[in-house]
Amino acid sequence: MKKQLACVGLAAALALGTLAGCGSSSSSSSAAKSSSKNYKPVTITMNLERSGIGKNYKYTFKKKPTKVVADGDQMADIFFDLGLADDMAGYTEGACVDMVKQYPGEKKVKQLAKPGINLRSVSKEKVLATGCDFLVGWDDLFSDKNFSVSFCKKNGITPYFPYVCSDSATFDDLYKDYETLGKIFQVESTAQKRIAKMKKTLDSVHQTLGDEAYQNPVKVFVYDSGEDAPFTACQGMPGDILKRAGAISIFNDINKGWATPSWEQVAERDPDAILILDYNHDTAKKKKFLKTNKYTKNLRAVKENKIYSANCAIMQGSAGSADLVKTIAKQLYPDKF
């Protein structure tokens, strides 16, 4: 009898569980339909003409993507910062690893490659297996040899090339990415809070440094990489980060975010300070190179040991860029902090 009651109880429990499951599924489905019904269409324009990869790409979102794949910590951090870890299907840390900050939910999102490897080296099959419906990365990620726009269209993926990656980008473009992604992913309130926090940090740095630092900025050579010739930051977001920190790139006259001038030009411009971009704990190696390279070993900045560092991923324009301004300013103006 007890066994029969137990069976009846178990059956009832299973039935209730099934009903509860159906109710939950029905509720989720209704919520999804309601969410989709209330979704405000968002139109973006992706600037692929910038690199000659293709024509500008215009797209209107009619529902929220739910399977984001991000190429590199620079891109992924923005989504983590917006609290969108649950909407991510995977990411790569890329060559420039953010070693500065970890965001809530970051650890539970699958990495599609080992640190140091970009998404370009991950197979299309592996990316498609994630169910990806939104792909974010630099414009070359969407070239014909990688994940082209036509490939994305064919597989139901919307490509996104952030505004902050343009050669003329400033913090205003980073704010625009936050606002745009906030609308696309229905987290507008969070996006506005993050923007307000970044502006507050930048205002604080400005007040601390005072106007004179901006009128007579420190001339900085940003050393990203390269031994035959230096790859360096000029304008764009890295240039704006420097300016907000009371500095200016010695190659600010080049109308690009990044460029490869000559070592002779670096020597001629003799910077006040050098900022090494750290990819993944490689600052010491780069510093040693600068101290022995015939073009840089006699620079004032080297002799006075005014060689500092900044994280490469964040320097490109990301969630931690406002904090990076403060970090750089502290290194250049230690007496003011």
C-alpha positions in Angstrom: 0.0 0.0 0.0 2.8 2.3 1.0 4.5 1.3 -2.3 1.3 2.2 -4.3 1.0 5.5 -2.5 4.6 6.2 -3.2 4.0 5.4 -6.9 0.9 7.6 -6.9 2.8 10.4 -5.2 5.7 10.0 -7.7 3.3 10.0 -10.6 1.6 13.1 -9.2 5.0 14.8 -8.7 6.0 13.9 -12.3 2.7 15.2 -13.6 3.1 18.4 -11.6 6.7 18.7 -12.7 5.6 18.2 -16.3 2.9 20.8 -15.9 5.3 23.1 -14.2 7.7 22.6 -17.0 5.0 23.2 -19.6 3.9 26.3 -17.7 7.5 27.5 -17.5 8.1 26.9 -21.2 4.8 28.5 -22.1 5.7 31.4 -19.8 9.2 31.7 -21.4 7.7 31.6 -24.8 5.1 34.2 -24.0 7.8 36.4 -22.4 10.0 36.0 -25.5 7.1 36.9 -27.8 6.2 39.9 -25.6 9.9 40.9 -25.5 10.1 40.6 -29.3 6.8 42.5 -29.7 8.0 45.3 -27.5 11.4 45.5 -29.2 12.2 48.8 -30.7 14.0 48.4 -34.0 17.6 49.6 -34.0 19.5 50.5 -37.2 23.4 50.4 -37.3 25.8 51.3 -40.1 29.1 49.4 -40.1 31.9 51.3 -41.7 33.7 48.8 -43.9 34.9 51.4 -46.3 37.4 52.4 -43.7 39.8 49.6 -44.7 38.6 49.1 -48.2 37.1 45.8 -47.2 33.7 46.6 -48.7 30.8 49.0 -48.8 29.3 50.3 -45.6 26.8 47.8 -44.2 23.5 48.9 -42.8 21.3 46.6 -40.7 18.1 47.0 -38.7 17.6 44.8 -35.6 14.1 43.7 -35.1 14.8 41.4 -32.1 17.5 41.1 -29.5 20.5 38.8 -30.4 21.1 36.1 -27.8 24.3 34.4 -29.0 27.1 36.9 -29.1 30.7 35.9 -30.1 33.4 38.6 -29.5 36.9 38.7 -31.0 39.3 39.8 -28.3 39.1 41.2 -24.7 38.7 44.7 -26.1 35.3 43.7 -27.5 34.2 41.1 -24.9 34.8 43.5 -22.0 32.2 45.9 -23.2 29.6 43.1 -23.2 30.7 41.9 -19.8 30.5 45.5 -18.5 27.0 45.8 -19.8 26.0 42.7 -17.9 25.4 40.7 -21.1 27.4 37.5 -20.2 24.3 35.4 -20.4 23.8 36.6 -24.0 27.3 35.5 -25.0 28.0 32.2 -26.8 31.8 32.6 -26.7 34.8 34.8 -27.2 38.5 34.9 -27.6 40.9 37.0 -25.4 42.9 37.6 -28.5 46.5 38.8 -28.8 45.9 41.7 -26.4 44.8 40.2 -23.1 43.1 42.3 -20.5 45.1 41.6 -17.4 43.7 44.6 -15.5 40.1 43.7 -14.6 37.8 40.7 -14.6 34.0 41.3 -15.0 31.0 39.5 -13.5 30.0 36.5 -15.6 33.3 36.5 -17.6 34.5 33.1 -16.3 31.3 31.3 -17.3 31.5 32.3 -21.0 33.3 29.8 -23.2 36.7 30.8 -24.7 36.9 29.6 -28.3 40.8 29.7 -28.4 43.7 30.0 -26.1 44.9 33.5 -25.0 47.0 35.0 -27.8 44.9 33.6 -30.6 42.4 35.7 -32.4 39.1 34.6 -33.8 40.5 34.7 -37.3 42.3 31.5 -36.4 39.2 29.7 -35.1 37.3 27.6 -37.7 34.0 28.8 -39.1 32.5 25.5 -38.1 33.5 26.1 -34.4 31.9 29.5 -34.4 28.7 28.3 -36.1 28.5 25.5 -33.5 28.0 28.1 -30.8 24.7 29.2 -32.5 26.3 32.7 -32.9 23.8 35.4 -34.1 26.0 38.5 -33.4 29.7 38.7 -34.2 31.8 41.7 -32.9 35.3 42.4 -34.0 37.7 44.7 -35.9 36.8 45.3 -39.6 39.4 42.8 -40.9 37.4 40.0 -39.1 34.8 40.6 -41.8 37.1 40.4 -44.8 36.5 37.8 -47.5 39.2 35.5 -46.0 37.6 35.5 -42.6 33.9 35.9 -41.5 32.7 38.0 -44.5 29.5 39.9 -44.4 28.0 37.5 -47.0 29.1 34.5 -44.8 27.4 36.2 -41.8 24.2 36.9 -43.7 24.0 33.4 -45.0 24.3 32.0 -41.5 22.0 34.4 -39.7 24.8 36.4 -38.0 24.9 40.1 -37.7 28.4 41.6 -37.9 29.3 44.5 -35.6 32.3 46.7 -36.1 32.4 49.1 -33.1 32.5 52.9 -33.7 35.3 53.2 -31.3 37.6 51.4 -33.7 37.6 54.2 -36.3 40.7 56.2 -37.1 39.0 59.4 -35.8 37.4 57.8 -32.7 37.2 59.6 -29.3 35.5 58.7 -26.1 32.3 60.0 -27.7 32.4 57.0 -30.1 32.9 54.6 -27.1 29.8 56.2 -25.6 28.0 55.7 -28.9 28.8 52.0 -28.9 27.5 51.7 -25.3 24.3 53.6 -26.3 23.9 51.5 -29.5 24.5 48.1 -27.8 22.3 49.3 -24.9 19.4 49.7 -27.4 20.1 46.5 -29.3 20.3 44.4 -26.2 17.7 46.3 -24.2 20.1 47.4 -21.4 19.9 51.2 -22.0 19.8 52.1 -18.4 22.9 50.1 -17.6 24.6 51.6 -20.7 23.8 55.1 -19.4 25.2 54.3 -16.0 28.5 53.1 -17.4 28.8 56.2 -19.6 28.2 58.4 -16.7 30.8 56.6 -14.6 33.4 57.0 -17.4 32.6 60.7 -17.8 33.0 61.1 -14.0 36.4 59.5 -14.1 37.6 61.6 -16.9 36.4 64.8 -15.2 38.2 63.8 -12.1 41.5 63.3 -14.0 41.0 66.7 -15.7 40.5 68.5 -12.4 43.5 66.8 -10.8 45.8 67.6 -13.7 44.6 71.1 -14.2 44.4 73.0 -17.5 48.2 73.4 -17.9 48.7 69.7 -18.5 46.4 69.9 -21.5 48.0 73.1 -22.8 51.5 71.7 -22.6 51.0 67.9 -22.9 53.8 65.4 -22.4 55.1 64.1 -25.8 54.8 60.3 -25.8 56.0 57.6 -28.0 53.6 54.6 -27.8 55.5 51.4 -28.5 53.0 48.7 -29.5 55.3 46.2 -31.3 57.8 45.7 -34.1 61.6 45.6 -34.2 62.4 46.4 -37.8 60.0 49.4 -37.6 57.7 50.4 -34.7 53.9 50.0 -34.8 52.6 52.9 -32.8 49.5 54.8 -31.8 48.7 58.2 -33.4 45.1 59.5 -33.3 41.8 57.7 -32.9 40.9 56.2 -29.5 44.5 55.6 -28.3 45.3 59.2 -29.2 42.3 60.5 -27.3 43.2 58.4 -24.3 46.7 60.1 -24.3 45.2 63.5 -24.6 42.8 63.0 -21.7 45.8 61.9 -19.6 47.7 65.2 -20.4 49.8 63.7 -23.2 50.0 63.6 -26.9 51.5 61.1 -29.4 54.7 62.2 -31.1 52.9 60.9 -34.3 49.7 62.8 -33.7 50.2 64.4 -37.2 49.4 61.0 -38.8 45.7 60.8 -39.5 45.3 57.2 -38.4 44.7 55.4 -35.2 47.8 53.3 -35.7 50.8 53.5 -38.1 54.3 52.2 -38.7 56.7 55.0 -39.0 60.5 54.5 -38.9 62.9 54.3 -35.9 64.7 57.3 -37.4 61.5 59.3 -37.0 61.2 58.2 -33.4 64.8 59.4 -32.7 64.2 62.7 -34.4 61.1 63.4 -32.4 62.8 62.5 -29.1 59.7 61.9 -26.9 59.4 63.0 -23.2 58.2 59.6 -22.3 57.5 56.1 -23.7 54.4 54.1 -23.2 54.8 50.4 -23.9 51.6 48.5 -24.7 51.5 45.2 -22.8 49.9 42.4 -24.7 50.3 39.7 -22.1 53.2 40.3 -19.7 55.7 41.3 -22.4 56.5 44.8 -21.1 60.0 43.8 -19.7 61.0 42.2 -23.0 60.0 45.3 -25.0 61.7 47.6 -22.5 64.9 45.7 -22.9 64.7 46.1 -26.6 64.2 49.8 -26.4 67.3 50.1 -24.1 69.5 48.3 -26.6 68.1 49.4 -30.0 70.5 51.8 -31.6 67.7 54.2 -32.5 66.1 54.4 -29.0 68.8 53.7 -26.4 69.9 57.3 -26.4 66.5 58.9 -26.3 65.8 61.3 -23.3 63.0 59.1 -22.1 65.2 56.1 -22.0 68.1 57.8 -20.2 65.7 59.3 -17.7 63.9 56.0 -17.3 60.5 57.5 -18.2 59.2 54.3 -19.7 55.7 53.3 -18.6 53.1 50.8 -19.7 49.4 50.4 -20.5 47.3 47.4 -21.4 47.0 47.0 -25.1 43.3 45.7 -25.2 42.1 48.7 -23.1 44.2 51.2 -25.1 42.2 50.4 -28.2 38.9 51.6 -26.7 37.1 49.4 -24.2 35.3 49.2 -20.9 38.4 50.1 -18.9 39.6 53.0 -21.1 38.5 55.8 -18.7 40.3 54.1 -15.8 43.3 53.7 -18.1 43.4 57.5 -18.6 43.8 57.8 -14.9 46.5 55.1 -14.8 48.5 56.8 -17.5 48.1 60.3 -15.9 49.4 58.9 -12.6 52.5 57.6 -14.4 53.1 60.9 -16.2 52.2 63.2 -13.4 53.0 61.3 -10.1 53.2 64.5 -8.1 49.6 65.4 -8.8 48.1 62.2 -7.4 
